[in-house]
Each structure stands twice: as C-alpha cells, then as structure tokens.
C-alpha cells in the first residue's frame, strides 16, 4: 500500500464547466481476467480516473473493481467509448445502455466516439445521439476520439455541443502540435493516447535517459511529466504494480524549458497506431 495523495492530480477544466483529473488509468489490452486487479491497484495508488471502451472487452471487470473499491461513485471519473459497429442515432443510444449495464453504473462521466469512420459517414448522427444522452443525464460529458480538424468542422457546422475532449495518439514521437493548437482554439481538451508510445524505443532514447538520470526519475515518468506540462490529459496503461505506482509519481518534479524543448525535438511525425481517416 502506498500513501500517494489523490489531491496531487490536477483537474483540467472542460468547456461544459466540469473538469477531468489530468492523470487516469488506461485499460486497453488488459485481459478481462487481469482487469479487476489492475484497476484495484490503481485505486489503491490514488488514481480516480479510468479510461475504458466497449472495444476493450473489460467494462464488466472495470465495473466490478469500482464496486469492490468501496469508493463513492462520485469520486471516480469514468470514461468509455462507442464501438465502431454502433454508429447511428439509435444504435449509439442502445450501446450506451449496454455499457451502463456492464459497468454497473447509472452514468458515465465521459462518453467518446472512439473512431470517426468517415467512410461510413454517420458520426454527425451519432453525435446527435450523444447530445441527447447528455441531456438525459446518462453521460456527464461528451467527446470524440481520433477526430481530425475536418471531422471537428462538420460537428461544429451541423450540431450544437462542442466536444469536451478529443482523444488522439500523442507522444514525443508523434507530438501533434498542430492539432493541439486547433483544440486550444476550439475550447477542446487534448487527451493523449499511448502517452509513452506503448513503452517501446521512446523509453530507451538517450536524451530522455539523460533527463531521467538528472531528475532521479524513470524515462516513463519524464515523458508523462512532459504531457502534464503541455496540459494534456493522460492515462498510461500498465498491469505491473510498480509501474502503476511510478506513473502516478509525476507531480513532485518539474522539467525546465530546455528539457521540454529537448523532448519536443524527438517528434518524427510518425504514428504507431492507425490513421483515423481509414480505421474501422
Ligand atoms: P501506453 O503508452 O500507456 O503504454 C503502455 C505500455 O507501456 C504497456 O506495455 C506497459 O507495460 C508499458 N509501461 C507502462 N508504464 C511503464 C513504465 N513506467 N515503464 C516502462 N513501461 C511501462 O499505451 P496504451 O496504448 O495502452 O495507451 C494508454 C491508454 O490510452 C489505453 O490504455 C487506452 O485507455 C487509451 N488508448 C486509446 C486509443 C483510442 O483510439 N482512443 C488507442 C490506444 C490507447 P505493462 O502493462 O506490461 O506494465
């Protein structure tokens, strides 16, 4: 048991007037059998924000971990995402009901369109269902994921509510400075998925290692801190208890402007994940 202080995680303001904890726990690629234990560990460490999705196949286990934690539901910020096969007004509404049942909760804090699927051309209609779900109180905040400026433009032209967040691939190798600026202009918070680039080469990078050494921190902590200082919302995934702890211990140091620039310099403009215009 660690004694991390949950109040150390900053809250990021959303355009609705609400807020979101800047650090959460991601559960993509956590097997259902491992999910309850991993989420329980995250709660024990102090995380109060969980990022799941219908696609991840572990909503039931996330719900079980929430119930077992003994925490009040209001203390937890819970995100889920609409599956790619559930675009369309009624299908999206039905899919949310299914998530609520699996997660054993009355509402989710944030519901996202997981991928825009422009080839199917239903994301505007899907967004209208999200607006209605928000009015009904079944979702507190609504947002999108993997949307490009073109997709955001269509929502702006054809619907009413500005997405609270856009959750996009973002890490030092794919820093997305342009899209982050677009989000800023539109009042949309940037959520960064795969924040440590899934733990590969980035954590072996020499420049990152040098900063980590100088700060007495791990490379992953340096990268997560870079996100925090940029203002990104992050939810690193791990099934390893020590890493779940490490990834939470990023609020007790600060990177200098020079260190931030060094990490900015790693941008290769290359995705590790799929292209939003084609995926799904
Ligand atoms: P991350 O960048 O969070 O990396 C996770 C990997 O890094 C795992 O292999 C983990 O290993 C390893 N790792 C975690 N912490 C450390 C550490 N401190 N030191 C070394 N290695 C570490 O990748 P994800 O793709 O999981 O992204 C995070 C979250 O973003 C997802 O869980 C999901 O919630 C969201 N996401 C959303 C997407 C979308 O389309 N909207 C797409 C992809 C992700 P191990 O578990 O073995 O410890």
Boltz pocket constraint, residues with backbone or C-beta under 6 A from the ligand:
constraints:
  - pocket:
      binder: B
      contacts: [[A, 25], [A, 26], [A, 27], [A, 28], [A, 29], [A, 51], [A, 52], [A, 114], [A, 145], [A, 146], [A, 167], [A, 168], [A, 192], [A, 193], [A, 194], [A, 195], [A, 196], [A, 197], [A, 198], [A, 199], [A, 200], [A, 203], [A, 218], [A, 220], [A, 221], [A, 235], [A, 236], [A, 237], [A, 238], [A, 239], [A, 240], [A, 243], [A, 244], [A, 246], [A, 247], [A, 273]]
      max_distance: 6.0
